[in-house]
Amino acid sequence: MAEKISLEQLQALVSRCPFQEWLGLRVTAIEDEGVAFEMPWRPELMSSPEAMSVHGGVLATLIDLAGCCAIAAQLGHTVPTIDMRVDYHTVAKPGPLYTTGRATRIGRLVAFGEGEIRDGAGQLIASGKAVYRCKRNS
């Protein structure tokens, strides 16, 4: 296993993806239990202007990134997603979203991660689990 990376290094990995940079994702913590980041609200995130709800694809992105970042914090590099499942618990309304992720197992070939998204009041918006390939992309 590689040396753990700093918050600044993880932020650089997150920000190098143009979509994630556009989302305004900010890594707020790296701890033994996992990682945390936040995403500010912007109107372009809505799937339904009438319902003022965040698009499910954006929420899936946050779940995927949560597991990936938790694993990257341990391995020192990002990992591609093999499989993912997202459970949507309630509608995400306008306001910042807070995501946490943790690596549940890191093996030689694959790693497993999970994530949760909460709103500013702490309500669970979505959760999920994913499998990632450990080998560094060439």
C-alpha positions as CSV (number, residue, x, y, z in Angstrom):
1,M,0.0,0.0,0.0
2,A,1.3,3.5,-0.8
3,E,1.7,6.3,1.6
4,K,-1.4,8.2,2.6
5,I,-1.9,11.5,0.8
6,S,-2.7,14.9,2.2
7,L,-5.9,16.8,2.0
8,E,-4.3,19.2,-0.6
9,Q,-3.1,16.2,-2.7
10,L,-6.6,14.7,-2.6
11,Q,-8.2,18.0,-3.5
12,A,-5.8,18.2,-6.5
13,L,-6.9,14.7,-7.7
14,V,-10.6,15.7,-7.3
15,S,-10.1,19.0,-9.1
16,R,-8.2,17.6,-12.1
17,C,-11.6,16.2,-13.4
18,P,-13.3,19.1,-15.2
19,F,-16.8,17.9,-14.2
20,Q,-15.8,17.7,-10.5
21,E,-14.2,21.1,-10.7
22,W,-17.4,22.5,-12.2
23,L,-19.4,21.0,-9.3
24,G,-17.2,23.0,-6.9
25,L,-16.3,20.0,-4.8
26,R,-14.1,20.8,-1.8
27,V,-12.4,18.1,0.2
28,T,-12.9,19.0,3.9
29,A,-11.4,16.0,5.8
30,I,-9.2,12.9,5.5
31,E,-9.4,10.7,8.6
32,D,-8.7,7.1,9.4
33,E,-12.4,6.4,8.9
34,G,-12.6,8.0,5.5
35,V,-13.0,11.3,3.7
36,A,-15.5,14.1,3.6
37,F,-16.3,16.8,1.1
38,E,-18.9,19.3,0.3
39,M,-20.6,20.6,-2.9
40,P,-22.2,24.0,-3.0
41,W,-25.6,24.6,-4.5
42,R,-26.0,25.8,-8.0
43,P,-29.2,26.0,-10.1
44,E,-27.7,23.9,-12.9
45,L,-27.9,20.8,-10.6
46,M,-31.7,20.6,-10.8
47,S,-33.5,17.8,-12.6
48,S,-36.8,19.5,-12.0
49,P,-37.1,23.3,-11.6
50,E,-40.7,22.8,-10.4
51,A,-39.6,20.4,-7.6
52,M,-36.3,22.2,-7.0
53,S,-34.6,18.8,-6.7
54,V,-31.0,17.8,-7.5
55,H,-30.5,15.5,-10.4
56,G,-29.9,11.8,-9.4
57,G,-26.9,11.6,-11.7
58,V,-25.2,14.3,-9.6
59,L,-26.0,12.4,-6.5
60,A,-24.6,9.2,-8.0
61,T,-21.4,11.1,-8.9
62,L,-21.0,12.1,-5.3
63,I,-21.4,8.5,-4.0
64,D,-18.9,7.2,-6.6
65,L,-16.4,10.0,-5.7
66,A,-16.9,9.3,-2.0
67,G,-15.7,5.7,-2.3
68,C,-13.0,6.6,-4.8
69,C,-11.6,9.3,-2.6
70,A,-11.6,7.2,0.5
71,I,-9.6,4.5,-1.4
72,A,-7.3,7.1,-3.1
73,A,-6.5,8.5,0.3
74,Q,-5.1,5.1,1.2
75,L,-3.5,4.1,-2.1
76,G,-2.2,7.5,-3.3
77,H,-4.0,7.4,-6.6
78,T,-7.6,7.4,-8.0
79,V,-9.2,4.1,-8.9
80,P,-11.7,3.3,-11.7
81,T,-15.2,2.1,-10.8
82,I,-16.2,-1.4,-11.7
83,D,-19.7,-1.5,-10.2
84,M,-21.9,0.8,-8.1
85,R,-25.2,0.8,-6.4
86,V,-27.0,4.0,-5.2
87,D,-30.0,4.2,-2.9
88,Y,-31.9,7.5,-3.0
89,H,-33.6,8.1,0.4
90,T,-35.1,11.5,-0.2
91,V,-35.1,14.5,-2.6
92,A,-32.1,16.8,-2.4
93,K,-33.3,20.4,-2.3
94,P,-31.3,23.6,-2.9
95,G,-28.4,24.0,-0.5
96,P,-24.9,22.5,0.0
97,L,-24.5,18.8,0.1
98,Y,-22.1,17.0,2.4
99,T,-20.6,13.7,1.4
100,T,-18.6,11.2,3.4
101,G,-16.9,8.1,2.1
102,R,-14.9,5.2,3.5
103,A,-13.0,2.3,2.1
104,T,-14.4,-0.9,3.5
105,R,-11.8,-3.2,2.0
106,I,-8.8,-2.7,-0.1
107,G,-7.4,-5.9,-1.8
108,R,-4.7,-6.5,-4.3
109,L,-7.0,-6.3,-7.4
110,V,-10.2,-4.6,-6.2
111,A,-11.3,-2.3,-3.4
112,F,-14.7,-1.6,-1.9
113,G,-16.0,1.7,-0.8
114,E,-19.2,3.3,0.4
115,G,-20.6,6.8,0.7
116,E,-23.4,8.9,2.1
117,I,-24.8,12.3,1.1
118,R,-26.5,14.5,3.7
119,D,-28.0,18.0,3.5
120,G,-27.3,20.9,5.8
121,A,-29.8,19.6,8.4
122,G,-28.0,16.2,8.4
123,Q,-30.8,14.4,6.6
124,L,-29.7,11.4,4.7
125,I,-30.2,12.1,1.0
126,A,-28.5,9.1,-0.7
127,S,-26.1,6.3,0.1
128,G,-24.3,3.7,-1.9
129,K,-21.5,1.2,-2.3
130,A,-19.1,0.6,-5.1
131,V,-16.3,-1.7,-6.3
132,Y,-13.1,-0.2,-7.7
133,R,-10.1,-1.6,-9.6
134,C,-7.0,-1.1,-7.5
135,K,-4.4,-1.1,-10.3
136,R,-3.3,2.3,-11.3
137,N,-4.5,3.4,-14.8
138,S,-1.7,3.6,-17.3
